[in-house]
Amino acid sequence: MSKARKTRGKRKSVSVAPTPFNGDHGTGTIAAMAGTVVEEITNEKGENPNHVARRLRVERIEDMARRGQISLRQYQAGKELRDAWCGVEKLSSGSELKERVQSSPKPDATIAVQTDAMSRYKHAMDAVPGDMRYVIEHVCFENLPLHMLPGISGMHSANLKVALDRVANKMRY
């Protein structure tokens, strides 16, 4: 009788800690995880039966739009600035664009692609005043949060909104 009581009295320990998500989330180093979030992958019903997630890089301009810190047209302007900047940056790298242009028999194709990228960037940046350019470069190009800029953060936020509004007006968003 005493054996039955002892086994009945023992309880199994159950962990209530959330289990980590399945899937490849990168190397796990501090540098690889900086500026990223792990996002749960759900199906069309909103369920995640396999408990799978993915690691995504945080785009500051998208994060600010999601939080309601900037409007939709400001987000579109910031995205255009970022895309134009990326178009200029990939000209000097070994991108697909460079390979495609080099395989062309006409050397004018290289100049045409470079001109298109630079004119898109110039068209977008023409609306940004010179004293507000640092905020655009910080948030849209370098993908850094506003609080990392030295000085008064309210002034940086206002400068960013004004610059993005001016770009949105020029782009007719």
MDAnalysis code that builds the backbone (N, CA, C; Angstrom):
import MDAnalysis as mda
import numpy as np

u = mda.Universe.empty(519, n_residues=173, atom_resindex=np.repeat(np.arange(173), 3), trajectory=True)
u.add_TopologyAttr("name", ["N", "CA", "C"] * 173)
u.add_TopologyAttr("resid", np.arange(1, 174))
u.add_TopologyAttr("resname", ["MET", "SER", "LYS", "ALA", "ARG", "LYS", "THR", "ARG", "GLY", "LYS", "ARG", "LYS", "SER", "VAL", "SER", "VAL", "ALA", "PRO", "THR", "PRO", "PHE", "ASN", "GLY", "ASP", "HIS", "GLY", "THR", "GLY", "THR", "ILE", "ALA", "ALA", "MET", "ALA", "GLY", "THR", "VAL", "VAL", "GLU", "GLU", "ILE", "THR", "ASN", "GLU", "LYS", "GLY", "GLU", "ASN", "PRO", "ASN", "HIS", "VAL", "ALA", "ARG", "ARG", "LEU", "ARG", "VAL", "GLU", "ARG", "ILE", "GLU", "ASP", "MET", "ALA", "ARG", "ARG", "GLY", "GLN", "ILE", "SER", "LEU", "ARG", "GLN", "TYR", "GLN", "ALA", "GLY", "LYS", "GLU", "LEU", "ARG", "ASP", "ALA", "TRP", "CYS", "GLY", "VAL", "GLU", "LYS", "LEU", "SER", "SER", "GLY", "SER", "GLU", "LEU", "LYS", "GLU", "ARG", "VAL", "GLN", "SER", "SER", "PRO", "LYS", "PRO", "ASP", "ALA", "THR", "ILE", "ALA", "VAL", "GLN", "THR", "ASP", "ALA", "MET", "SER", "ARG", "TYR", "LYS", "HIS", "ALA", "MET", "ASP", "ALA", "VAL", "PRO", "GLY", "ASP", "MET", "ARG", "TYR", "VAL", "ILE", "GLU", "HIS", "VAL", "CYS", "PHE", "GLU", "ASN", "LEU", "PRO", "LEU", "HIS", "MET", "LEU", "PRO", "GLY", "ILE", "SER", "GLY", "MET", "HIS", "SER", "ALA", "ASN", "LEU", "LYS", "VAL", "ALA", "LEU", "ASP", "ARG", "VAL", "ALA", "ASN", "LYS", "MET", "ARG", "TYR"])
u.atoms.positions = np.array([
    [0.813, -1.189, 0.000],
    [0.000, 0.000, 0.000],
    [0.857, 1.253, 0.000],
    [1.946, 1.207, 0.679],
    [2.783, 2.394, 0.755],
    [3.439, 2.710, -0.590],
    [3.735, 1.682, -1.405],
    [4.324, 1.923, -2.712],
    [3.345, 2.650, -3.627],
    [2.104, 2.296, -3.555],
    [1.094, 2.933, -4.408],
    [0.952, 4.402, -4.057],
    [1.061, 4.716, -2.809],
    [0.936, 6.112, -2.389],
    [2.129, 6.938, -2.870],
    [3.308, 6.377, -2.799],
    [4.505, 7.108, -3.193],
    [4.496, 7.422, -4.683],
    [4.119, 6.489, -5.521],
    [4.108, 6.746, -6.958],
    [2.993, 7.701, -7.332],
    [1.900, 7.635, -6.628],
    [0.789, 8.527, -6.927],
    [1.121, 9.954, -6.517],
    [1.917, 10.150, -5.539],
    [2.238, 11.470, -5.031],
    [3.276, 12.213, -5.867],
    [4.072, 11.507, -6.678],
    [5.074, 12.159, -7.505],
    [4.410, 12.841, -8.689],
    [4.895, 14.006, -8.993],
    [4.364, 14.750, -10.130],
    [5.462, 14.935, -11.165],
    [5.045, 14.921, -12.414],
    [5.992, 15.191, -13.484],
    [6.197, 16.690, -13.582],
    [7.430, 17.082, -13.823],
    [7.684, 18.510, -14.000],
    [7.428, 18.878, -15.461],
    [6.642, 19.900, -15.657],
    [6.310, 20.362, -16.990],
    [6.865, 21.771, -17.149],
    [7.618, 21.973, -18.222],
    [8.198, 23.286, -18.474],
    [7.139, 24.208, -19.076],
    [7.070, 25.410, -18.558],
    [6.137, 26.398, -19.104],
    [6.866, 27.441, -19.936],
    [8.177, 27.269, -20.097],
    [8.955, 28.200, -20.921],
    [8.608, 27.969, -22.390],
    [8.516, 29.049, -23.173],
    [8.211, 28.855, -24.590],
    [9.368, 28.160, -25.297],
    [9.021, 27.234, -26.155],
    [10.055, 26.517, -26.896],
    [10.543, 27.389, -28.041],
    [11.813, 27.269, -28.405],
    [12.313, 28.084, -29.517],
    [11.689, 27.627, -30.832],
    [11.620, 28.550, -31.771],
    [11.050, 28.238, -33.074],
    [11.966, 27.313, -33.856],
    [11.371, 26.519, -34.724],
    [12.134, 25.684, -35.650],
    [12.529, 26.529, -36.851],
    [13.505, 26.066, -37.612],
    [13.915, 26.766, -38.824],
    [15.322, 27.310, -38.697],
    [15.855, 27.764, -39.808],
    [17.200, 28.314, -39.848],
    [17.130, 29.801, -39.546],
    [17.778, 30.229, -38.480],
    [17.774, 31.636, -38.078],
    [19.156, 32.256, -38.164],
    [20.033, 31.690, -38.945],
    [21.366, 32.251, -39.111],
    [22.353, 31.669, -38.122],
    [23.501, 32.321, -38.015],
    [24.595, 31.793, -37.195],
    [24.382, 31.990, -35.704],
    [23.594, 32.980, -35.325],
    [23.358, 33.224, -33.912],
    [24.382, 34.124, -33.258],
    [25.294, 34.683, -34.036],
    [26.268, 35.608, -33.467],
    [25.611, 36.972, -33.249],
    [26.226, 37.787, -32.443],
    [25.680, 39.111, -32.151],
    [25.594, 39.951, -33.418],
    [26.616, 39.880, -34.250],
    [26.622, 40.660, -35.487],
    [25.525, 40.201, -36.447],
    [25.283, 38.893, -36.512],
    [24.261, 38.376, -37.422],
    [22.853, 38.700, -36.931],
    [22.676, 38.824, -35.621],
    [21.345, 39.084, -35.080],
    [21.038, 40.572, -34.937],
    [22.026, 41.428, -35.100],
    [21.811, 42.867, -34.933],
    [20.882, 43.388, -36.025],
    [19.862, 44.108, -35.613],
    [18.935, 44.712, -36.564],
    [17.980, 43.727, -37.201],
    [17.761, 42.579, -36.569],
    [16.852, 41.587, -37.112],
    [15.812, 41.194, -36.072],
    [14.737, 40.577, -36.541],
    [13.712, 40.022, -35.664],
    [13.370, 38.626, -36.162],
    [12.910, 37.778, -35.252],
    [12.426, 36.459, -35.630],
    [10.912, 36.573, -35.741],
    [10.400, 36.275, -36.934],
    [8.968, 36.414, -37.208],
    [8.354, 35.039, -37.398],
    [7.241, 34.812, -36.746],
    [6.530, 33.547, -36.855],
    [5.889, 33.429, -38.236],
    [5.979, 32.249, -38.844],
    [5.366, 31.997, -40.151],
    [4.023, 31.326, -39.916],
    [2.965, 31.947, -40.409],
    [1.628, 31.396, -40.230],
    [1.020, 31.042, -41.583],
    [0.057, 30.124, -41.556],
    [-0.640, 29.764, -42.781],
    [-1.834, 30.701, -42.974],
    [-2.682, 30.408, -43.969],
    [-3.794, 31.304, -44.268],
    [-4.829, 31.372, -43.146],
    [-4.842, 30.392, -42.257],
    [-5.763, 30.411, -41.114],
    [-5.175, 31.149, -39.915],
    [-3.926, 31.565, -40.026],
    [-3.269, 32.248, -38.917],
    [-2.645, 31.291, -37.923],
    [-2.491, 30.044, -38.291],
    [-1.922, 29.034, -37.404],
    [-0.466, 28.755, -37.779],
    [0.271, 28.238, -36.824],
    [1.648, 27.825, -37.051],
    [1.815, 26.419, -36.479],
    [1.315, 25.386, -37.184],
    [1.329, 24.037, -36.610],
    [2.723, 23.448, -36.425],
    [3.693, 23.858, -37.229],
    [5.047, 23.317, -37.126],
    [5.971, 24.159, -36.265],
    [5.468, 25.265, -35.734],
    [6.238, 26.150, -34.854],
    [7.517, 26.639, -35.554],
    [7.341, 27.187, -36.776],
    [8.454, 27.624, -37.607],
    [8.484, 29.148, -37.663],
    [9.684, 29.703, -37.716],
    [9.851, 31.150, -37.811],
    [11.019, 31.453, -38.739],
    [11.136, 32.722, -39.123],
    [12.238, 33.156, -39.981],
    [12.834, 34.443, -39.413],
    [14.090, 34.670, -39.727],
    [14.765, 35.880, -39.284],
    [14.703, 36.904, -40.403],
    [14.224, 38.108, -40.076],
    [14.090, 39.182, -41.050],
    [14.866, 40.407, -40.592],
    [15.457, 41.095, -41.544],
    [16.141, 42.349, -41.257],
    [15.093, 43.431, -41.069],
    [15.258, 44.259, -40.069],
    [14.315, 45.340, -39.782],
    [14.671, 46.548, -40.639],
    [13.740, 46.983, -41.462],
    [13.899, 48.220, -42.230],
    [13.313, 49.336, -41.377],
    [14.124, 50.319, -41.024],
    [13.692, 51.379, -40.109],
    [12.498, 52.150, -40.638],
    [12.482, 52.411, -41.933],
    [11.399, 53.202, -42.500],
    [10.085, 52.409, -42.434],
    [10.145, 51.090, -42.649],
    [8.955, 50.249, -42.541],
    [8.501, 50.145, -41.088],
    [9.448, 50.045, -40.178],
    [9.121, 49.972, -38.761],
    [8.434, 51.254, -38.284],
    [8.914, 52.391, -38.758],
    [8.304, 53.664, -38.373],
    [6.887, 53.785, -38.939],
    [6.670, 53.286, -40.146],
    [5.333, 53.325, -40.752],
    [4.381, 52.391, -40.006],
    [4.869, 51.227, -39.622],
    [4.038, 50.270, -38.896],
    [3.623, 50.811, -37.528],
    [4.508, 51.560, -36.897],
    [4.204, 52.136, -35.584],
    [3.360, 53.403, -35.659],
    [3.151, 53.915, -36.864],
    [2.357, 55.124, -37.028],
    [3.141, 56.404, -36.826],
    [4.464, 56.327, -36.848],
    [5.291, 57.520, -36.661],
    [5.370, 58.357, -37.928],
    [5.182, 57.730, -39.093],
    [5.155, 58.456, -40.360],
    [3.938, 57.994, -41.151],
    [3.504, 58.821, -42.090],
    [2.317, 58.498, -42.890],
    [2.686, 57.569, -44.045],
    [1.664, 57.123, -44.777],
    [1.891, 56.223, -45.900],
    [2.691, 56.908, -47.002],
    [2.365, 58.158, -47.295],
    [3.095, 58.843, -48.351],
    [4.545, 59.121, -47.945],
    [4.800, 59.365, -46.672],
    [6.170, 59.525, -46.197],
    [6.929, 58.198, -46.300],
    [6.238, 57.111, -46.000],
    [6.851, 55.781, -46.137],
    [7.200, 55.501, -47.594],
    [6.302, 55.828, -48.510],
    [6.570, 55.612, -49.931],
    [7.762, 56.451, -50.394],
    [7.842, 57.678, -49.913],
    [8.979, 58.532, -50.270],
    [10.283, 57.960, -49.720],
    [10.279, 57.505, -48.484],
    [11.471, 56.903, -47.889],
    [11.888, 55.638, -48.616],
    [10.914, 54.859, -49.039],
    [11.211, 53.643, -49.780],
    [11.811, 53.970, -51.148],
    [11.294, 55.008, -51.804],
    [11.852, 55.432, -53.088],
    [13.290, 55.912, -52.923],
    [13.544, 56.678, -51.869],
    [14.909, 57.135, -51.600],
    [15.848, 55.955, -51.355],
    [15.384, 55.003, -50.565],
    [16.199, 53.827, -50.266],
    [16.473, 53.019, -51.531],
    [15.452, 52.807, -52.357],
    [15.631, 52.022, -53.579],
    [16.552, 52.731, -54.574],
    [16.425, 54.054, -54.668],
    [17.309, 54.809, -55.565],
    [18.755, 54.722, -55.075],
    [18.953, 54.821, -53.777],
    [20.296, 54.721, -53.210],
    [20.881, 53.327, -53.462],
    [20.075, 52.301, -53.277],
    [20.546, 50.938, -53.512],
    [20.898, 50.723, -54.983],
    [20.150, 51.355, -55.889],
    [20.461, 51.257, -57.311],
    [21.814, 51.847, -57.639],
    [22.154, 52.956, -56.988],
    [23.463, 53.568, -57.206],
    [24.559, 52.715, -56.570],
    [24.314, 52.189, -55.387],
    [25.319, 51.401, -54.680],
    [25.666, 50.107, -55.412],
    [24.687, 49.488, -56.041],
    [24.990, 48.211, -56.683],
    [25.712, 48.359, -58.011],
    [25.874, 49.576, -58.502],
    [26.641, 49.772, -59.729],
    [28.109, 49.412, -59.536],
    [28.658, 49.690, -58.355],
    [30.075, 49.439, -58.118],
    [30.350, 48.025, -57.620],
    [29.289, 47.275, -57.291],
    [29.490, 45.912, -56.801],
    [29.400, 44.925, -57.959],
    [29.567, 43.684, -57.660],
    [29.466, 42.650, -58.688],
    [28.048, 42.149, -58.825],
    [27.094, 43.028, -59.036],
    [25.690, 42.635, -59.090],
    [25.325, 42.028, -60.436],
    [24.111, 41.507, -60.498],
    [23.603, 40.933, -61.744],
    [23.532, 42.002, -62.825],
    [23.216, 43.203, -62.425],
    [23.116, 44.306, -63.370],
    [24.452, 44.535, -64.073],
    [25.529, 44.481, -63.306],
    [26.855, 44.691, -63.880],
    [27.202, 43.564, -64.861],
    [26.872, 42.329, -64.504],
    [27.157, 41.204, -65.382],
    [26.336, 41.295, -66.667],
    [25.079, 41.690, -66.522],
    [24.218, 41.791, -67.689],
    [24.733, 42.877, -68.631],
    [25.168, 43.995, -68.073],
    [25.649, 45.092, -68.896],
    [26.966, 44.726, -69.561],
    [27.860, 44.050, -68.858],
    [29.156, 43.701, -69.428],
    [29.027, 42.700, -70.576],
    [27.971, 41.903, -70.582],
    [27.801, 40.931, -71.652],
    [27.190, 41.568, -72.900],
    [26.797, 42.815, -72.795],
    [26.208, 43.507, -73.933],
    [27.297, 43.894, -74.931],
    [27.015, 43.776, -76.234],
    [28.035, 44.146, -77.208],
    [28.233, 45.654, -77.330],
    [27.284, 46.434, -76.843],
    [27.388, 47.895, -76.959],
    [27.884, 48.487, -75.650],
    [28.938, 49.275, -75.668],
    [29.412, 49.900, -74.431],
    [28.466, 50.987, -73.929],
    [27.560, 51.466, -74.771],
    [26.617, 52.494, -74.347],
    [25.634, 51.978, -73.302],
    [25.433, 50.660, -73.253],
    [24.500, 50.090, -72.284],
    [24.981, 50.334, -70.859],
    [26.280, 50.263, -70.641],
    [26.832, 50.521, -69.308],
    [26.552, 51.958, -68.884],
    [26.796, 52.869, -69.769],
    [26.565, 54.279, -69.471],
    [25.082, 54.542, -69.251],
    [24.228, 53.907, -70.016],
    [22.782, 54.101, -69.879],
    [22.284, 53.632, -68.515],
    [22.764, 52.489, -68.045],
    [22.349, 51.970, -66.743],
    [22.858, 52.875, -65.626],
    [24.099, 53.321, -65.716],
    [24.650, 54.223, -64.701],
    [23.892, 55.540, -64.677],
    [23.570, 56.055, -65.836],
    [22.837, 57.319, -65.925],
    [21.434, 57.182, -65.347],
    [20.772, 56.073, -65.642],
    [19.431, 55.840, -65.106],
    [19.440, 55.790, -63.578],
    [20.404, 55.070, -63.024],
    [20.479, 54.938, -61.565],
    [20.783, 56.283, -60.907],
    [21.736, 57.009, -61.458],
    [22.099, 58.302, -60.869],
    [20.981, 59.332, -61.030],
    [20.289, 59.321, -62.162],
    [19.216, 60.302, -62.354],
    [18.027, 59.998, -61.449],
    [17.746, 58.709, -61.203],
    [16.675, 58.361, -60.264],
    [17.018, 58.857, -58.861],
    [18.264, 58.656, -58.452],
    [18.706, 59.109, -57.137],
    [18.669, 60.635, -57.041],
    [19.148, 61.305, -58.065],
    [19.169, 62.772, -58.059],
    [17.749, 63.333, -58.056],
    [16.863, 62.733, -58.832],
    [15.470, 63.197, -58.891],
    [14.811, 63.088, -57.512],
    [15.081, 62.005, -56.806],
    [14.490, 61.819, -55.476],
    [15.119, 62.746, -54.441],
    [16.440, 62.937, -54.512],
    [17.125, 63.729, -53.491],
    [17.057, 65.237, -53.742],
    [16.619, 65.672, -54.917],
    [16.516, 67.111, -55.197],
    [15.577, 67.820, -54.237],
    [14.565, 67.130, -53.759],
    [13.580, 67.760, -52.885],
    [14.060, 67.877, -51.438],
    [15.111, 67.176, -51.078],
    [15.602, 67.179, -49.693],
    [16.519, 68.375, -49.486],
    [16.192, 69.260, -48.533],
    [17.091, 70.381, -48.238],
    [18.422, 69.876, -47.687],
    [19.474, 70.633, -47.933],
    [20.811, 70.227, -47.517],
    [20.956, 70.016, -46.026],
    [20.252, 70.827, -45.214],
    [20.399, 70.683, -43.760],
    [19.578, 69.524, -43.200],
    [18.771, 68.861, -44.031],
    [17.987, 67.700, -43.582],
    [18.496, 66.401, -44.206],
    [19.506, 66.515, -45.010],
    [20.034, 65.345, -45.713],
    [20.593, 64.299, -44.747],
    [21.196, 64.737, -43.649],
    [21.803, 63.811, -42.695],
    [20.781, 62.841, -42.124],
    [19.538, 63.282, -41.934],
    [18.505, 62.407, -41.358],
    [18.091, 61.351, -42.376],
    [17.951, 61.757, -43.629],
    [17.594, 60.813, -44.690],
    [18.684, 59.757, -44.841],
    [19.931, 60.192, -44.840],
    [21.039, 59.244, -44.958],
    [21.065, 58.283, -43.777],
    [20.806, 58.785, -42.597],
    [20.858, 57.981, -41.379],
    [19.760, 56.911, -41.369],
    [18.530, 57.314, -41.686],
    [17.396, 56.397, -41.581],
    [17.216, 55.556, -42.843],
    [17.198, 56.187, -44.001],
    [16.878, 55.472, -45.246],
    [18.072, 54.723, -45.828],
    [19.259, 55.307, -45.767],
    [20.417, 54.682, -46.400],
    [21.150, 53.747, -45.443],
    [21.442, 54.215, -44.240],
    [22.212, 53.422, -43.286],
    [21.342, 52.512, -42.427],
    [20.006, 52.686, -42.498],
    [19.038, 51.848, -41.788],
    [19.263, 51.862, -40.272],
    [19.508, 53.053, -39.730],
    [19.728, 53.212, -38.296],
    [18.558, 53.952, -37.669],
    [18.247, 53.680, -36.401],
    [17.139, 54.383, -35.746],
    [17.494, 55.834, -35.430],
    [16.460, 56.659, -35.311],
    [16.658, 58.089, -35.067],
    [17.341, 58.376, -33.738],
    [17.082, 57.551, -32.735],
    [17.648, 57.847, -31.400],
    [19.166, 57.711, -31.366],
    [19.773, 57.173, -32.404],
    [21.233, 57.065, -32.445],
    [21.903, 58.336, -32.948],
    [21.114, 59.286, -33.441],
    [21.685, 60.570, -33.863],
    [21.927, 61.435, -32.638],
    [23.052, 62.116, -32.566],
    [23.289, 62.996, -31.422],
    [22.422, 64.251, -31.529],
    [22.023, 64.765, -30.398],
    [21.223, 65.983, -30.383],
    [19.795, 65.706, -29.931],
    [18.918, 66.622, -30.258],
    [17.525, 66.538, -29.828],
    [16.766, 65.626, -30.782],
    [16.200, 64.545, -30.251],
    [15.553, 63.551, -31.118],
    [14.268, 64.097, -31.736],
    [13.562, 64.987, -31.057],
    [12.344, 65.572, -31.620],
    [12.632, 66.389, -32.872],
    [13.774, 67.052, -32.873],
    [14.164, 67.844, -34.037],
    [14.484, 66.916, -35.220],
    [15.158, 65.791, -34.950],
    [15.483, 64.839, -36.012],
    [14.219, 64.243, -36.611],
    [13.266, 63.916, -35.752],
    [12.009, 63.347, -36.228],
    [11.252, 64.352, -37.093],
    [11.211, 65.588, -36.673],
    [10.526, 66.626, -37.450],
    [11.240, 66.855, -38.787],
    [12.574, 66.887, -38.771],
    [13.331, 67.051, -40.015],
    [13.090, 65.896, -40.978],
    [13.030, 64.681, -40.449],
    [12.767, 63.519, -41.290],
    [11.393, 63.618, -41.940],
    [10.390, 63.989, -41.154],
    [9.028, 64.091, -41.694],
    [8.918, 65.185, -42.758],
    [9.555, 66.309, -42.518],
    [9.518, 67.403, -43.494],
    [10.226, 66.978, -44.783],
    [11.384, 66.355, -44.652],
    [12.133, 65.919, -45.840],
    [11.351, 64.870, -46.618],
    [10.745, 63.922, -45.922],
    [9.959, 62.895, -46.609],
    [8.712, 63.486, -47.255],
    [8.102, 64.471, -46.604],
    [6.944, 65.147, -47.211],
    [7.338, 65.866, -48.493],
    [8.492, 66.506, -48.474],
    [8.948, 67.208, -49.677],
    [9.231, 66.238, -50.820],
    [9.809, 65.098, -50.501],
    [10.067, 64.071, -51.525],
    [8.733, 63.513, -52.037],
    [7.801, 63.265, -51.100],
    [6.492, 62.740, -51.509],
    [5.759, 63.731, -52.418],
    [5.867, 65.022, -52.133],
    [5.240, 66.027, -52.986],
    [5.874, 66.017, -54.378],
    [7.182, 65.896, -54.425],
    [7.867, 65.890, -55.716],
    [7.521, 64.629, -56.512],
    [7.406, 63.508, -55.830],
    [7.081, 62.245, -56.496],
    [5.569, 62.085, -56.757],
    [4.803, 63.013, -56.230],
    [3.329, 63.034, -56.393],
    [2.666, 61.820, -55.753],
    [3.102, 61.512, -54.532],
    [2.467, 60.428, -53.771],
    [1.290, 60.967, -53.023],
])
